[in-house]
Amino acid sequence: MKVGILGGGQLGRMLLQASANYVVETSVLDKESDCPAAHLCHHFVQGDITDFDTVYRFGKGLDAITIEIESVNVDALEKLEAEGVPVYPRPSAIRTIKNKITQKAFYRQHDIPTSEFIITEARKELQEHLSFLPAVHKTGEGGYDGKGVQVLKELKDIDLGFDVPAVLEKMVPIHKEIAVIVAMSNQGEVTLYPPAEMIFDPVLNLLDYQLSPAILPEQVLWKAEAIALKVVKHLNSPGLFAIELFVDKNQEVLVNETAPRVHNSGHHTIEANYSSQYDMLWRIILNYPLGNTDPILPSAIVNLLGAEGYTGKAKYENLEDVLKTDNVFVHLYGKTETKPGRKMGHVTIISKDYQDLAYQANKIKHLLKVIA
């Protein structure tokens, strides 16, 4: 079977690593010839995943196509789908999700709980909604990893807003942030991974580490799973979906955003779950039975980001010390150049003891540095 992946970043890289377990001929389309996935596929095509003709030509000879990022040319995928090439997820689902305006409208249309929001077409409109603050302004398209997102707390922050179509979301008093990954087969069967919790540094307000399964009251867990299932069932598409959720101070659960693909909140599943999110997506594409999402052991993830003040050829400080640690798994993404904040890899820790997970995550975060 010939399967193409739009995008050759670290998610594509890990998807290709899982493909080695199956009989599949892989192709990758990416604009960078040295992207993390380039050397792991059977066929690499250099090109723009947002260009109609490039995507259409890439997909013409394939038996199926999937994505590792939402910012793709959906028109080309719709044409390919109409001509009989299965797309995972369906272009209709990607179109709904890739724009935060249509994504929020989708939640409202299907009575899926989410924070209150207002659509703005230009920055000047924010003046009309001062009573709605504090809020978060998000560009409709093009935002990722915190880019295209701006917190607006009061009048003086208005100038920080975006002068493009955007969503103004009411700030929620967040108790916890969690993510639930849902898999749907071609036959409409679904399975869920246990929720993962994002633990944030209270001072820096940056992701400290991630914990899975999240420690949640049973009723909150049921709500989160029911909401995640509702999102995916209304998207009506086979594929893998990551539903990011807020749990507020009153234990209510709200959808923040959805990703129609493998996701950074599921990296731990490679070692910590019987079927990883990457294995699961291949099972769906190849029309095999869905895998077992149960955890083997609880896990934590520490993301490796380029250290502040370093730009250039990447070096990994104290890597050997981390590799000596039991039940620790290092994933480097093969990016030769580092810069501040760039995602360069992640480390997964597994343990039956949650306190040990937190200790090891904090130790590794301060020990392993990406410098130049």
DRENMAR-605299 format. One record per residue (C-alpha): residue number from 1; x negated, y, z. Coordinates in steps of 0.02 Angstrom, whole numbers, plus 50000, padded with zeros to 5 digits. Layout:
<r nr="NUM" east="X" north="Y" up="Z"/>
...
// end
This chain:
<r nr="1" east="50000" north="50000" up="50000"/>
<r nr="2" east="49934" north="50173" up="49953"/>
<r nr="3" east="49967" north="50305" up="50087"/>
<r nr="4" east="49916" north="50488" up="50083"/>
<r nr="5" east="49888" north="50606" up="50229"/>
<r nr="6" east="49908" north="50794" up="50210"/>
<r nr="7" east="49773" north="50871" up="50319"/>
<r nr="8" east="49604" north="50803" up="50369"/>
<r nr="9" east="49580" north="50866" up="50547"/>
<r nr="10" east="49555" north="50765" up="50705"/>
<r nr="11" east="49733" north="50697" up="50702"/>
<r nr="12" east="49704" north="50631" up="50527"/>
<r nr="13" east="49538" north="50559" up="50585"/>
<r nr="14" east="49618" north="50460" up="50726"/>
<r nr="15" east="49760" north="50405" up="50613"/>
<r nr="16" east="49631" north="50336" up="50491"/>
<r nr="17" east="49539" north="50247" up="50633"/>
<r nr="18" east="49701" north="50155" up="50673"/>
<r nr="19" east="49731" north="50114" up="50489"/>
<r nr="20" east="49581" north="49997" up="50491"/>
<r nr="21" east="49693" north="49869" up="50577"/>
<r nr="22" east="49808" north="49859" up="50426"/>
<r nr="23" east="49795" north="49826" up="50240"/>
<r nr="24" east="49819" north="50003" up="50176"/>
<r nr="25" east="49728" north="50112" up="50048"/>
<r nr="26" east="49713" north="50287" up="50117"/>
<r nr="27" east="49695" north="50458" up="50035"/>
<r nr="28" east="49671" north="50627" up="50120"/>
<r nr="29" east="49702" north="50802" up="50052"/>
<r nr="30" east="49612" north="50945" up="50139"/>
<r nr="31" east="49530" north="51108" up="50084"/>
<r nr="32" east="49369" north="51070" up="50179"/>
<r nr="33" east="49256" north="50935" up="50106"/>
<r nr="34" east="49174" north="50905" up="50277"/>
<r nr="35" east="49337" north="50896" up="50377"/>
<r nr="36" east="49341" north="50766" up="50519"/>
<r nr="37" east="49440" north="50639" up="50416"/>
<r nr="38" east="49346" north="50656" up="50249"/>
<r nr="39" east="49227" north="50509" up="50266"/>
<r nr="40" east="49351" north="50386" up="50344"/>
<r nr="41" east="49477" north="50375" up="50202"/>
<r nr="42" east="49463" north="50275" up="50040"/>
<r nr="43" east="49495" north="50430" up="49932"/>
<r nr="44" east="49466" north="50612" up="49978"/>
<r nr="45" east="49542" north="50753" up="49876"/>
<r nr="46" east="49486" north="50932" up="49909"/>
<r nr="47" east="49632" north="51051" up="49892"/>
<r nr="48" east="49761" north="51164" up="49973"/>
<r nr="49" east="49902" north="51073" up="50067"/>
<r nr="50" east="50011" north="51230" up="50049"/>
<r nr="51" east="50000" north="51232" up="49858"/>
<r nr="52" east="50147" north="51152" up="49765"/>
<r nr="53" east="50052" north="51081" up="49616"/>
<r nr="54" east="49908" north="51015" up="49723"/>
<r nr="55" east="50023" north="50923" up="49844"/>
<r nr="56" east="50135" north="50857" up="49705"/>
<r nr="57" east="49987" north="50788" up="49605"/>
<r nr="58" east="49913" north="50712" up="49763"/>
<r nr="59" east="50074" north="50621" up="49805"/>
<r nr="60" east="50123" north="50561" up="49631"/>
<r nr="61" east="50028" north="50396" up="49634"/>
<r nr="62" east="50059" north="50353" up="49816"/>
<r nr="63" east="50178" north="50230" up="49899"/>
<r nr="64" east="50205" north="50345" up="50049"/>
<r nr="65" east="50143" north="50509" up="50120"/>
<r nr="66" east="50129" north="50584" up="50294"/>
<r nr="67" east="50063" north="50742" up="50376"/>
<r nr="68" east="49947" north="50789" up="50519"/>
<r nr="69" east="50001" north="50972" up="50519"/>
<r nr="70" east="50166" north="51060" up="50481"/>
<r nr="71" east="50097" north="51197" up="50369"/>
<r nr="72" east="50119" north="51098" up="50208"/>
<r nr="73" east="50212" north="51133" up="50045"/>
<r nr="74" east="50385" north="51062" up="50084"/>
<r nr="75" east="50452" north="51098" up="49908"/>
<r nr="76" east="50324" north="50978" up="49835"/>
<r nr="77" east="50367" north="50846" up="49966"/>
<r nr="78" east="50553" north="50863" up="49925"/>
<r nr="79" east="50514" north="50834" up="49740"/>
<r nr="80" east="50408" north="50682" up="49781"/>
<r nr="81" east="50546" north="50614" up="49894"/>
<r nr="82" east="50675" north="50639" up="49756"/>
<r nr="83" east="50561" north="50540" up="49640"/>
<r nr="84" east="50553" north="50394" up="49761"/>
<r nr="85" east="50398" north="50427" up="49866"/>
<r nr="86" east="50442" north="50404" up="50052"/>
<r nr="87" east="50383" north="50550" up="50160"/>
<r nr="88" east="50357" north="50532" up="50349"/>
<r nr="89" east="50443" north="50627" up="50420"/>
<r nr="90" east="50570" north="50677" up="50289"/>
<r nr="91" east="50542" north="50848" up="50211"/>
<r nr="92" east="50708" north="50907" up="50285"/>
<r nr="93" east="50638" north="50876" up="50461"/>
<r nr="94" east="50473" north="50964" up="50420"/>
<r nr="95" east="50568" north="51114" up="50347"/>
<r nr="96" east="50673" north="51130" up="50505"/>
<r nr="97" east="50524" north="51118" up="50623"/>
<r nr="98" east="50386" north="51213" up="50532"/>
<r nr="99" east="50474" north="51380" up="50557"/>
<r nr="100" east="50508" north="51423" up="50740"/>
<r nr="101" east="50662" north="51524" up="50688"/>
<r nr="102" east="50747" north="51377" up="50602"/>
<r nr="103" east="50685" north="51262" up="50741"/>
<r nr="104" east="50771" north="51366" up="50877"/>
<r nr="105" east="50928" north="51380" up="50770"/>
<r nr="106" east="50928" north="51189" up="50755"/>
<r nr="107" east="50927" north="51172" up="50945"/>
<r nr="108" east="51071" north="51294" up="50961"/>
<r nr="109" east="51171" north="51209" up="50822"/>
<r nr="110" east="51158" north="51039" up="50908"/>
<r nr="111" east="51181" north="51097" up="51088"/>
<r nr="112" east="51004" north="51049" up="51135"/>
<r nr="113" east="50952" north="51144" up="51292"/>
<r nr="114" east="50818" north="51274" up="51256"/>
<r nr="115" east="50773" north="51447" up="51322"/>
<r nr="116" east="50879" north="51596" up="51268"/>
<r nr="117" east="50812" north="51681" up="51113"/>
<r nr="118" east="50833" north="51827" up="50992"/>
<r nr="119" east="50772" north="51832" up="50811"/>
<r nr="120" east="50671" north="51987" up="50763"/>
<r nr="121" east="50624" north="52035" up="50585"/>
<r nr="122" east="50500" north="52173" up="50631"/>
<r nr="123" east="50407" north="52238" up="50784"/>
<r nr="124" east="50514" north="52395" up="50797"/>
<r nr="125" east="50666" north="52288" up="50839"/>
<r nr="126" east="50586" north="52242" up="51005"/>
<r nr="127" east="50633" north="52416" up="51068"/>
<r nr="128" east="50816" north="52361" up="51060"/>
<r nr="129" east="50786" north="52212" up="51175"/>
<r nr="130" east="50691" north="52285" up="51324"/>
<r nr="131" east="50822" north="52214" up="51443"/>
<r nr="132" east="50778" north="52039" up="51378"/>
<r nr="133" east="50599" north="52051" up="51444"/>
<r nr="134" east="50497" north="51964" up="51509"/>
<r nr="135" east="50493" north="51858" up="51353"/>
<r nr="136" east="50376" north="51768" up="51233"/>
<r nr="137" east="50361" north="51827" up="51053"/>
<r nr="138" east="50320" north="51689" up="50928"/>
<r nr="139" east="50292" north="51711" up="50741"/>
<r nr="140" east="50411" north="51608" up="50634"/>
<r nr="141" east="50269" north="51526" up="50539"/>
<r nr="142" east="50081" north="51510" up="50551"/>
<r nr="143" east="50059" north="51497" up="50740"/>
<r nr="144" east="49963" north="51355" up="50823"/>
<r nr="145" east="49859" north="51323" up="50981"/>
<r nr="146" east="49917" north="51486" up="51059"/>
<r nr="147" east="49894" north="51590" up="50900"/>
<r nr="148" east="50051" north="51682" up="50846"/>
<r nr="149" east="50113" north="51685" up="51027"/>
<r nr="150" east="50119" north="51841" up="51135"/>
<r nr="151" east="50190" north="51867" up="51310"/>
<r nr="152" east="50288" north="52030" up="51327"/>
<r nr="153" east="50323" north="52073" up="51508"/>
<r nr="154" east="50370" north="52258" up="51498"/>
<r nr="155" east="50386" north="52410" up="51385"/>
<r nr="156" east="50198" north="52439" up="51369"/>
<r nr="157" east="50178" north="52264" up="51294"/>
<r nr="158" east="50293" north="52297" up="51145"/>
<r nr="159" east="50148" north="52350" up="51033"/>
<r nr="160" east="50074" north="52176" up="51055"/>
<r nr="161" east="50225" north="52099" up="50969"/>
<r nr="162" east="50223" north="52036" up="50790"/>
<r nr="163" east="50278" north="52139" up="50640"/>
<r nr="164" east="50343" north="51985" up="50547"/>
<r nr="165" east="50499" north="51875" up="50568"/>
<r nr="166" east="50484" north="51800" up="50742"/>
<r nr="167" east="50575" north="51726" up="50891"/>
<r nr="168" east="50588" north="51820" up="51056"/>
<r nr="169" east="50610" north="51686" up="51190"/>
<r nr="170" east="50665" north="51723" up="51367"/>
<r nr="171" east="50529" north="51674" up="51490"/>
<r nr="172" east="50574" north="51523" up="51596"/>
<r nr="173" east="50515" north="51497" up="51776"/>
<r nr="174" east="50417" north="51339" up="51735"/>
<r nr="175" east="50390" north="51205" up="51866"/>
<r nr="176" east="50310" north="51079" up="51746"/>
<r nr="177" east="50270" north="51063" up="51561"/>
<r nr="178" east="50290" north="50889" up="51488"/>
<r nr="179" east="50290" north="50806" up="51317"/>
<r nr="180" east="50386" north="50653" up="51260"/>
<r nr="181" east="50334" north="50563" up="51100"/>
<r nr="182" east="50475" north="50476" up="51008"/>
<r nr="183" east="50456" north="50350" up="50866"/>
<r nr="184" east="50596" north="50313" up="50742"/>
<r nr="185" east="50588" north="50169" up="50618"/>
<r nr="186" east="50658" north="50165" up="50442"/>
<r nr="187" east="50806" north="50068" up="50513"/>
<r nr="188" east="50843" north="50203" up="50643"/>
<r nr="189" east="50773" north="50107" up="50791"/>
<r nr="190" east="50691" north="50219" up="50921"/>
<r nr="191" east="50565" north="50200" up="51061"/>
<r nr="192" east="50489" north="50327" up="51180"/>
<r nr="193" east="50319" north="50346" up="51261"/>
<r nr="194" east="50317" north="50391" up="51446"/>
<r nr="195" east="50310" north="50581" up="51469"/>
<r nr="196" east="50141" north="50665" up="51483"/>
<r nr="197" east="50119" north="50814" up="51599"/>
<r nr="198" east="50011" north="50965" up="51559"/>
<r nr="199" east="49917" north="51025" up="51715"/>
<r nr="200" east="49868" north="51209" up="51700"/>
<r nr="201" east="49733" north="51308" up="51788"/>
<r nr="202" east="49837" north="51428" up="51898"/>
<r nr="203" east="49706" north="51566" up="51884"/>
<r nr="204" east="49656" north="51557" up="51701"/>
<r nr="205" east="49826" north="51492" up="51640"/>
<r nr="206" east="49734" north="51372" up="51524"/>
<r nr="207" east="49765" north="51186" up="51504"/>
<r nr="208" east="49659" north="51100" up="51637"/>
<r nr="209" east="49698" north="50919" up="51597"/>
<r nr="210" east="49843" north="50806" up="51550"/>
<r nr="211" east="49918" north="50665" up="51652"/>
<r nr="212" east="50023" north="50516" up="51594"/>
<r nr="213" east="50144" north="50447" up="51644"/>
<r nr="214" east="50202" north="50612" up="51719"/>
<r nr="215" east="50258" north="50605" up="51900"/>
<r nr="216" east="50441" north="50656" up="51889"/>
<r nr="217" east="50600" north="50627" up="51990"/>
<r nr="218" east="50704" north="50492" up="51906"/>
<r nr="219" east="50845" north="50611" up="51858"/>
<r nr="220" east="50722" north="50732" up="51775"/>
<r nr="221" east="50644" north="50586" up="51679"/>
<r nr="222" east="50816" north="50532" up="51617"/>
<r nr="223" east="50858" north="50708" up="51561"/>
<r nr="224" east="50693" north="50728" up="51470"/>
<r nr="225" east="50712" north="50563" up="51379"/>
<r nr="226" east="50893" north="50597" up="51333"/>
<r nr="227" east="50851" north="50770" up="51264"/>
<r nr="228" east="50701" north="50705" up="51166"/>
<r nr="229" east="50808" north="50567" up="51090"/>
<r nr="230" east="50943" north="50693" up="51043"/>
<r nr="231" east="50816" north="50802" up="50952"/>
<r nr="232" east="50750" north="50657" up="50849"/>
<r nr="233" east="50919" north="50582" up="50810"/>
<r nr="234" east="50982" north="50749" up="50742"/>
<r nr="235" east="50824" north="50769" up="50637"/>
<r nr="236" east="50881" north="50604" up="50560"/>
<r nr="237" east="50710" north="50548" up="50499"/>
<r nr="238" east="50592" north="50404" up="50525"/>
<r nr="239" east="50423" north="50455" up="50593"/>
<r nr="240" east="50337" north="50509" up="50752"/>
<r nr="241" east="50391" north="50665" up="50847"/>
<r nr="242" east="50318" north="50753" up="50999"/>
<r nr="243" east="50448" north="50848" up="51100"/>
<r nr="244" east="50371" north="50978" up="51215"/>
<r nr="245" east="50483" north="51020" up="51364"/>
<r nr="246" east="50492" north="51137" up="51513"/>
<r nr="247" east="50555" north="51080" up="51683"/>
<r nr="248" east="50614" north="51235" up="51776"/>
<r nr="249" east="50624" north="51270" up="51963"/>
<r nr="250" east="50801" north="51199" up="51968"/>
<r nr="251" east="50745" north="51035" up="51886"/>
<r nr="252" east="50833" north="51079" up="51725"/>
<r nr="253" east="50746" north="51022" up="51565"/>
<r nr="254" east="50729" north="51135" up="51411"/>
<r nr="255" east="50650" north="51101" up="51241"/>
<r nr="256" east="50502" north="51216" up="51205"/>
<r nr="257" east="50446" north="51154" up="51034"/>
<r nr="258" east="50443" north="50998" up="50926"/>
<r nr="259" east="50299" north="50932" up="50820"/>
<r nr="260" east="50345" north="50813" up="50676"/>
<r nr="261" east="50185" north="50712" up="50684"/>
<r nr="262" east="50054" north="50632" up="50795"/>
<r nr="263" east="50010" north="50756" up="50930"/>
<r nr="264" east="49872" north="50805" up="51052"/>
<r nr="265" east="49987" north="50758" up="51197"/>
<r nr="266" east="49973" north="50576" up="51139"/>
<r nr="267" east="49784" north="50557" up="51124"/>
<r nr="268" east="49780" north="50453" up="51284"/>
<r nr="269" east="49886" north="50317" up="51203"/>
<r nr="270" east="49733" north="50252" up="51110"/>
<r nr="271" east="49664" north="50173" up="51269"/>
<r nr="272" east="49806" north="50191" up="51394"/>
<r nr="273" east="49956" north="50115" up="51302"/>
<r nr="274" east="49981" north="49949" up="51215"/>
<r nr="275" east="50024" north="50032" up="51049"/>
<r nr="276" east="49945" north="50202" up="51020"/>
<r nr="277" east="50041" north="50343" up="50936"/>
<r nr="278" east="49929" north="50318" up="50784"/>
<r nr="279" east="49962" north="50131" up="50776"/>
<r nr="280" east="50147" north="50170" up="50795"/>
<r nr="281" east="50152" north="50287" up="50646"/>
<r nr="282" east="50068" north="50154" up="50536"/>
<r nr="283" east="50197" north="50027" up="50594"/>
<r nr="284" east="50335" north="50146" up="50540"/>
<r nr="285" east="50256" north="50188" up="50370"/>
<r nr="286" east="50218" north="50004" up="50333"/>
<r nr="287" east="50392" north="49953" up="50392"/>
<r nr="288" east="50329" north="49841" up="50532"/>
<r nr="289" east="50413" north="49820" up="50703"/>
<r nr="290" east="50391" north="49965" up="50823"/>
<r nr="291" east="50251" north="49941" up="50949"/>
<r nr="292" east="50252" north="49927" up="51139"/>
<r nr="293" east="50242" north="50101" up="51217"/>
<r nr="294" east="50214" north="50041" up="51396"/>
<r nr="295" east="50061" north="50109" up="51485"/>
<r nr="296" east="49921" north="49988" up="51525"/>
<r nr="297" east="49861" north="50107" up="51661"/>
<r nr="298" east="49894" north="50290" up="51705"/>
<r nr="299" east="49779" north="50410" up="51613"/>
<r nr="300" east="49713" north="50586" up="51603"/>
<r nr="301" east="49646" north="50686" up="51456"/>
<r nr="302" east="49516" north="50825" up="51459"/>
<r nr="303" east="49501" north="50925" up="51298"/>
<r nr="304" east="49325" north="50970" up="51241"/>
<r nr="305" east="49325" north="51150" up="51181"/>
<r nr="306" east="49181" north="51251" up="51113"/>
<r nr="307" east="49104" north="51345" up="51260"/>
<r nr="308" east="49113" north="51535" up="51270"/>
<r nr="309" east="48959" north="51621" up="51201"/>
<r nr="310" east="48906" north="51480" up="51085"/>
<r nr="311" east="48926" north="51476" up="50896"/>
<r nr="312" east="48828" north="51362" up="50780"/>
<r nr="313" east="48775" north="51180" up="50768"/>
<r nr="314" east="48863" north="51083" up="50906"/>
<r nr="315" east="48769" north="51005" up="51050"/>
<r nr="316" east="48852" north="50904" up="51190"/>
<r nr="317" east="48778" north="50944" up="51360"/>
<r nr="318" east="48783" north="50801" up="51488"/>
<r nr="319" east="48865" north="50681" up="51365"/>
<r nr="320" east="48760" north="50534" up="51426"/>
<r nr="321" east="48814" north="50561" up="51606"/>
<r nr="322" east="48997" north="50556" up="51555"/>
<r nr="323" east="48971" north="50399" up="51450"/>
<r nr="324" east="48899" north="50310" up="51604"/>
<r nr="325" east="49064" north="50331" up="51697"/>
<r nr="326" east="49179" north="50180" up="51709"/>
<r nr="327" east="49348" north="50186" up="51620"/>
<r nr="328" east="49304" north="50346" up="51527"/>
<r nr="329" east="49320" north="50357" up="51337"/>
<r nr="330" east="49241" north="50498" up="51237"/>
<r nr="331" east="49312" north="50549" up="51068"/>
<r nr="332" east="49208" north="50673" up="50967"/>
<r nr="333" east="49294" north="50742" up="50813"/>
<r nr="334" east="49140" north="50750" up="50701"/>
<r nr="335" east="49143" north="50940" up="50684"/>
<r nr="336" east="48963" north="50995" up="50660"/>
<r nr="337" east="48993" north="51180" up="50699"/>
<r nr="338" east="49058" north="51243" up="50865"/>
<r nr="339" east="49133" north="51411" up="50913"/>
<r nr="340" east="49221" north="51471" up="51072"/>
<r nr="341" east="49386" north="51380" up="51100"/>
<r nr="342" east="49369" north="51262" up="50950"/>
<r nr="343" east="49436" north="51086" up="50982"/>
<r nr="344" east="49282" north="50976" up="50970"/>
<r nr="345" east="49343" north="50817" up="51053"/>
<r nr="346" east="49431" north="50744" up="51204"/>
<r nr="347" east="49394" north="50625" up="51347"/>
<r nr="348" east="49520" north="50498" up="51410"/>
<r nr="349" east="49509" north="50428" up="51587"/>
<r nr="350" east="49612" north="50278" up="51644"/>
<r nr="351" east="49642" north="50226" up="51825"/>
<r nr="352" east="49780" north="50156" up="51933"/>
<r nr="353" east="49746" north="50297" up="52058"/>
<r nr="354" east="49815" north="50469" up="52013"/>
<r nr="355" east="49699" north="50556" up="52136"/>
<r nr="356" east="49551" north="50473" up="52051"/>
<r nr="357" east="49615" north="50533" up="51882"/>
<r nr="358" east="49625" north="50713" up="51943"/>
<r nr="359" east="49451" north="50701" up="52021"/>
<r nr="360" east="49370" north="50628" up="51866"/>
<r nr="361" east="49459" north="50750" up="51750"/>
<r nr="362" east="49398" north="50898" up="51851"/>
<r nr="363" east="49221" north="50827" up="51860"/>
<r nr="364" east="49211" north="50797" up="51672"/>
<r nr="365" east="49286" north="50967" up="51632"/>
<r nr="366" east="49142" north="51051" up="51723"/>
<r nr="367" east="49007" north="50928" up="51670"/>
<r nr="368" east="49029" north="50904" up="51482"/>
<r nr="369" east="49001" north="51064" up="51382"/>
<r nr="370" east="49000" north="51096" up="51195"/>
<r nr="371" east="48860" north="51220" up="51162"/>
<r nr="372" east="48749" north="51270" up="51015"/>
// end
